[in-house]
Amino acid sequence: MNKILFFVDIYKWLISLIFFLTGGKVTIFFVHTNVQLNVELNYNGFMTIYKYAKDLEKRIQKTKVSGSSVGFVPTMGALHEGHLSLLRKSKKTAEITVASIFVNPTQFNNAEDFKKYPKTIEQDILLLASNGCDILFLPAEKEIYPNEESRQKHFDLGYLETILEGKFRPGHFQGVCLVVEKLLNIVQPDFLFMGQKDFQQCMVIKRLIELMQVNVQLVICPILREETGLAMSSRNLRLDPSERIHAAQLHQALASIKKNRNKQNFLSLKNKAVIDLKNNGFNVEYLELARKNDLVLLTDFNEKEDMILLIAAFLHDVRLIDNLLINH
Ligand code: AMP
């Protein structure tokens, strides 16, 4: 293995040239290979892919010494415009943008969902590189979870873990915190970019940042939607084109509740929406109204506060979530 590392070092720049000439195909080969390549992979000279935390940490140290700010966009891949909007925001805000792709097994409470999670790594690399991402962290599972102990930590998330996603996906937010804590320790970003699409996750990460006592500014970015109103999501890849159009009913249900909030109370609007969605093939897990700043569930609209409507529903076996802000 040492021999390989030695040769890899010598051929590093040659490999970069081949990346350039092959339009990235060789990068993709190295991403898929299990050979322990301890190397920075330069993609067209713009984006560097790191597979190992210690290499990335060295690079981040250099960045910090030079005084550059670091923006971080963690993802699970199968990238779409929603992810890219976070990347663009990071590029506007910070000097160096790091993205990560890691389908985190500990946050899946359903083994089948984990197995079926879409993977489009080749396309993801091209999208990140062509959108100006500086660094991609692409670790293997063993890099994040080298042993059983590395999966064991518990985070005190309090109330947030007892409602909505926390209630319907037991253990999910513990898994999210496990991986985000490790990623934040490796990347040490000044700014962390996350999507309002996963609003409760943003609240959980706010809590994690407090628990970690680190100086990271969480930037919550708006939801990007398809023309139909469907919130963009990697899981949408599991829907065929007609199902995608159908799935936009989730957003339409929330928009209709928001629009009619001065005419009827929340409970009757919710009941009507849930019945309509059920009749149209959805299995609704929850549809709730909550206070925006702490997600305390509300029984009715209160125009003095900022509120949020949140929904989770299955269309066949694909679980979709969405939300809509109601600002006063
Ligand atoms: P994921 O790959 O699903 O873990 O998402 C990575 C990040 O992208 C999270 O912070 C998500 O909230 C964000 N994200 C996912 N979908 C969207 C969307 N439609 N618009 C904006 N951000 C999104």
Boltz pocket constraint, residues with backbone or C-beta under 6 A from the ligand:
constraints:
  - pocket:
      binder: B
      contacts: [[A, 74], [A, 75], [A, 76], [A, 77], [A, 81], [A, 82], [A, 83], [A, 85], [A, 86], [A, 193], [A, 194], [A, 195], [A, 196], [A, 197], [A, 198], [A, 221], [A, 222], [A, 223], [A, 224], [A, 225], [A, 231], [A, 232], [A, 233], [A, 234]]
      max_distance: 6.0
